Amino acid sequence: MLRVARNRVTDWFRKKRPVALGDPVAGADPVKRTTWEDILPSTTAGPDAVYAQRALLDELLAAIDELPVPQREVFAAHQIEGRSFVEIAQAAAEKPGTLISRKHQAV
């Protein structure tokens, strides 16, 4: 189950035009935003899906914790908090290109 969930997230990131968290879901209500729950296994599918979702989230958090601090901060600010690279660059006194590179390395 963990492998299936991991492959599902990997496939999601490999799409030609990945949908960042916070972007509207294609073909859906423009006000609705993509969340982690949209890409994780549904908890209504039964106990196996609940276990898979919990295991995937634990692995994801462990992977984020293993990142070097600069990469972790950029990944969290952009992907989880939904801030733009320009906003993060202004707060960190860095160039946006540097932050884009850090996030790419983190992913």
Residue, then its C-alpha position, 0 to 999 in steps of 0.5 A: m500500500l505504501r508503494v502504491a501511495r508513493n507511486r501515486v504521489t510521484d506520478w502526480f509530481r511528474k505530470k507535464r504541468p504539475v498543480a501546485l498546492g493552492d492552485p485551482v483544480a482543473g475542471a473544478d470550482p475555481v475557488k476550490r484549491t488543491t490540498w494534500e488530501d486531494i492527492l492522498p488516498s481517500t480515508t473513506a475507502g476503508p482502513d487500508a486507505v487510512y493506514a496508507q494515508r497515515a504511512l505516506l504522511d509520516e514518510l513525507l514528514a520524515a523526508i522533509d525533516e531530512l532536507p537541509v534547512p535552506q531547502r526545507e524552508v523554501f519547500a515548506a514556504h512555497q509548497i505548504e504555505g503557498r507563498s510565491f518565490v518573490e515573497i520568500a525571496q524578499a523575506a530571506a534577502e535571496k534571489p528568486g532563482t536561488l530559491i527555485s533551485r533550492k526547491h527543485q533540489a528539495v523535490 
